[in-house]
Amino acid sequence: MSDIANGRTALVLSYSDLATDPRVRREIDWLTSDGWTVDTLGLGAHPTEAVRDHFVLADPPRWTRGRIGALATHFLLPPRLRLRAQLTDRVPRELRRRIREGGYDLVAFNEYEFTPWVADRRDFTPAALRARLHLDLHEYRSPDVRRRTLGGRLTGGHYRWVRRHIGHPAFTSRTAVNAPIGKLYADEFGVPEPTPVRNAPPYVTGLEPTPVEGERIRMLFHGMPSWARGFHEILEAMRTLPEQFTMTFMLMPNPAALAKLEQEIAAHPARDRMRIVPPAPMRAIAEHINEYDLEIIFYRPLETNLMYALPNKFFEAAQGRLGVVVGETPTMAPLVREHGHGVVVPAFDAASLRDTLAALTAEDITRFKAAAARVAEIVNADSEGRAFLAAVHGGRA
């Protein structure tokens, strides 16, 4: 590896558009601020000026596409050849050369798609394996998730084969979005518990909580539109909430989910108090949501990731100086109680959500927003970046 005193080089891998992936963007920022020269591999355009070289995954080979190609790939190829056809052979030759020759001191894998690559000796040669190899697991990936549909059953064997490499001994460190999810992986794969690195954005200076108007309580849901994230309960609660409560959905593009929500709102008795607005730029979310009072994060624990959710919006709401309304979860509820920047709904149903909201006063919400400003100072990308860098530097996991 290169001498640390003479500079360090890192490669960040993600099967996503890095320019719009907030967690990966933060990893890049943390590494560059720590003195690393960073290259990236993923989808989309060059993610940030801080990145030296960005490598784009090529399109999959034509013969692997479509129904016949998928069948041929999954039934005729052994797992390692399938991975090469679907993923690693799409990596630009120049980047593979750099890896083979030991050109990186750190390779950071995001999520699980690339994990079997570490066992491919064509690229991860002894020189390459002298680097630190870090795996950021993000959320929990269930081994059963691909058994629920016909397409899932077709690809499930490959998915589970890929997933088994989460425990590969070549990885020198691991992180996850929180401690409970990290423990699930540690228990399953027999590895040390991954370091928790929460999805907290950078601290926004100079932003104050906006005044709360008692006659108009402005509620918000921002992020990915998903009916599993409390939309049914929010809409039902709005039917009987007092008229001072308004609801804004600030949503990322998803034509099907947006169309359904628009249809539901159009037929809703409180439609004049609800609206859908475009998403805010990723790095200006706090400023765009600052005008609101309460962020609704009401996820029924229908599956593991919803049970243990600690989503971006939980921390983005604090940066926007909003109070939060959460369900009785093992991740968000304890933090809300600790910091006092919101309220915990005791049951996961619309009636409980409605009753909890209706009982709030303007003074309560003002107190929540003041506490959110304090949370913003202590839980942000700086604090989480220190945890990430400590994991990366911490040696073998």
N, C-alpha and C positions, 0 to 999 in steps of 0.2 A: 504494500500500500504506500501511497505517497506520505511524505513526512508531514505531520500535522502543522508544524511550524511553517511549512511552505505552502499551506493551503490544503483544504479538503474538498473532495468532489463527491457529490451525492446524485443519485438518480431516483426520481420519484415516479412510480408506476401507478396508473389508475385507468380502469376501463370506463372512463367518463369524460365529459367535456370539462377539462380542468379549469377553463375560464369561468365556468358557472358552478363549480363544485366548491362550496365554502370550506369544507373541512380540508380538502387537499390544498386549496389556496393558502390556508393558514399554515399547513405544514411547510409549504414552500417559503412562506414569510419567516417562520421560525428558524428554518435552516439557514436562509441567507443572512438573517440578523445575527446568527451564531457564527458567521464566517465561512459557511460552506458555499462552494460554487455548485449550482443546482442545474441539472438537466432534467427533462421530463419526457414521459411517454404516455400518450393517451389519445383521446379524440379531440377534435376541434382545433382552433387556432392557437398560436403562441399565447400562453395564459397570462403572462405578466413580464414586464421588462426585466424583472429580477432574475428570470430564467435565462441561462446561457443558450442552450440548444433545446428546442422542443421537437420531439420525434412523434409523428402521427402514425397510428396503426393503419396499415393498408386495408382495403376492402377484403372480405373473405374471398377465397377462390370461387370462381363461378360454379364449379362442379359441386360445391358444398351447399349451394343455396337452393331454396325451394323445397317442396315436399320430397321429391326423389333424392335430391342431394342430401337432405337431412337424414333420410332413411339409410342411404348408402354410408354416410359418415358414421352413424351410430350403430349400424349393424355389421359393417364390414371391416372397420378399422379398430385396432386395439387402442386402449386409452391414450397412450403416449403419442401415437401417430395422429389420433383424433385431435389432441391438444395442439400439435404442431400445425395441422391443417386449419384449425379454427382460430388459432391465436398466435403462437410464437413465430410461425413462418411469416406472419404479417408485420413483424417488427423490422424496421429498416436495417439493412446489412451493416451500415456504419455503426449503429448502436450495438448490435450484437458483437461486432468486432471489439468495441471498447469494453464491453462486459468480459468477453473471453480473455482479453489481455490484462485484466485487473485494473481497468481505468477508473474504478470507483471505490471510494473508501466506505460508502454506505449505499445500499439499495433499499428504498422504502417501498414495500408492497402495500397497496391499498385494497382492502377486502380480500376475497379469496380467489378471484379468477386466475391470477397469475401464479398462485402458490406452487403448482407442480413444476414450474419452470426451474425451481432451485435444484430439482433432481435431474435435469437434463444436462448431461456432461458436455454436450456440444457447445453450450454457451457458459454454463456455470462450471468452469474449469477450476482446478486447484487455485489458480491465480485469482479468479473471480470470488471464490469462497473464502478468501482471506478478508474480504470486506465484512463490515457489519451488515447483517440482513435483518431488517425490521419489518414486522407485519402489523399493520393497523387494521384490526378486524371490524371496526365501526360497530354495527349492530349485530344481533344474533341471527345466524343463518341456520334454520332448522333442517335436520337431515330428512324430514318427512315432507317438506314443502312441495317437492316435485312429484308427489304421488297422487295429487288431487285431480289432475286433468289428463286427457289422452296425451297431449304434447309433453306434459310433465313426466308422465310414465315413460315416454320414449327417451327423454333426455335425462331422466332421474339417475340412472346408473352412472353416467358420466359426471353429473353434478356431485354425487356422493363420493366418487373417486377423487375429484378435484378437492372437495372439502376435507378429505382425510389428510391432506398435506398441511392443514393448519398446524398440526403437531410435529411437522418435520424438524429434526434436530438442527438443520442448518440455520434456522432463524435464531438470531441472537437476542431479540427482544420483541415484545408484543404490546400493543395498546388496544383498548376498547373504549366505547363511549361512556361507560360507567362501571362501577365495581360489581354490581349484580350480574351484568352480562359477561364481564370478564371471568367471574367465578364459574358461570355455566361452561365456558370454554375450558377453563382449567380443570374442572371436574371431568369433562368428557375426554380430553386429550392427554391428561396427566402432565400438563406443563405448569410452570409457575403462573400465578394469576397475572394477567395482563395489567399494565398500569392504566388506571382510569385517566382519560383525556376527554374532557367534556366539550361539547360543541358551542363554546362561548365565543362570541365575536370580539373584536377589539373594543377597548374602552373609548367611548365617545365623550370628549371633553366639551364643556360649555353648554350642555343641554340640561334644561331644568324641567321638572314636571309641570305640565300645563294645569291651569286652575280647573277644578271640578265644578261644573254647573249643576246644581241640584235638580233643575228641571230638565236636564238632558245628560244622560249617562251614555257615553259613547263606547260601545263594545266592539271588539275586533277579533277576527280569526285571520291570520295571514300565513301563507305558505302553500304547500301542495294541496289541491282539492281532493279530498278522500272522504267518502261517506262512512268509513270506519273511524274517522277522527271526530265524531261527535256532531255531525251535521243534523242527523235526525233529532237528537236531543235539543240542540240549539233552536231549531225551527219549532219544535213542539213547545219549548219553554217560552218562545216569543209570542205564542198565541195568547198567553194570559199574563205576561209581565206588564207592569205599569207602563204607561205611555212615555215616560221619560227615558226608557231604555231603547237605544237604537243599536243595530247590528250591521257591521260592515265586513264583507268577505274580500280580502285582498289576496288574490289567488294567482298561482302560476298557471301557464297554459295546460289545459286538459279538456279538449272539446266535449267529450262525452259527459264528464263530471260537471262541467260548467253548464252545459245545456240542461241537464237534469236539475241543477240548483236554480237556474233561471226560471224553469218551469214551475218548480215548487214555490219560489218566491212570488211569481206572478199570480198564483192562486191562493196566496196566504192572506189571512185577515190583517196581518201587521206589515203588509208589503210596503206601505209608505214609510216604514221605519227600518227597512232593510235595503242593502244595495251590494253590488259586486263592483270592485274597482280593479284596475290593472296592478300587477306586482311592482314593488319598488326595486330599484337597482340593488344588487347584492350588498354593495358597500355603502349604501345610504339608507338602509332599512330603518335604523333608529330615528333618523330625522323625519322620515316619511310617516312613521307611526306615532310620533310624539304627541300629535293632536288628540289621540284617543285616551281612554281612561282605564279600560280593563281588557286584557287579552284572555280569551276563552281557550283553554287547553284541556278539553274534557274527553279523554280517550278511554272508552270502555276497554277493560283488559281482555279482549277477545283472543289475543295470541301473545306470545312471549315479548315481542318488541313493543307492543302497546302496553303490556303490564309494566315493563321496565323502561318505558320511554322517558328520555330526558332530552327533548328535541331542541333544535336550533332556536325555535321561536320562544322557548322558555327563557333563554338568556338574551335574545334579541329584544324581548319585551322589557327586560330590566334596563337594557341600554337605551330604549325609548322612553324609560321612566314611566312604564305602565304597571298597574297592579295586575296580578294574575289570578285566574280562577281555574283550579285544577281538581281532579278527582282524587279519591283516596288511594294513591299509588305508593309503592315502596320507594320511589325515586323522587318525584316532584313534591309530594305532600310533606315529607320531613324538611325539605329545604324551605318551603313556604312557611312552615311553623317556626323554623329556626330564625329566619330573617324577617318574618312579619310583613312580607310584601304582597300578600294576597290572601285568599280564602280557600279552604278545602271543602268541597262538596261531599257530604257524608255518604251518598249513595249514587250509583251510576244509572240514574234515570232522569227523565226530563222534569218530573215534578220536584225532585230534590234540587236540581239545577235552578229551576224557577224560584223555589222558596229561598234558596241561599242568596240569589241575586236580589230578590225583592226585599230581603231584610237589610241590605246594605244601605248605609246613609252616605251622603256626600262627605261627611267627616271621616268615615271609614275609608273611603276610596282615596281621599287626600292623604291619609296616613299610609295606605299601601304604596302610593306613588312616591312619597318621600322615602320610604324604606327601599323601594326599587332603585332609587338613585344611589343609595348606599351599597346595595348589592352590585350595581354596575361597576363600582370602584374596586370591589374585591374579587369578583368572579368575572373574568374576561379573558381575552386571548393571551394576555401576558402571563396570567397565572397558569393557564392550561399549557402554554408553550413551555414553561419551565418543567412541567411534568413530562411532556413529550421529549424534550431534549435530555432530561435525566434518564428516561428509558433508553433512548438511542445510545447514550454514552455508558449505560450501565453494564455492558458486557453480556455474557450469554444468559439467555432466559431458560 
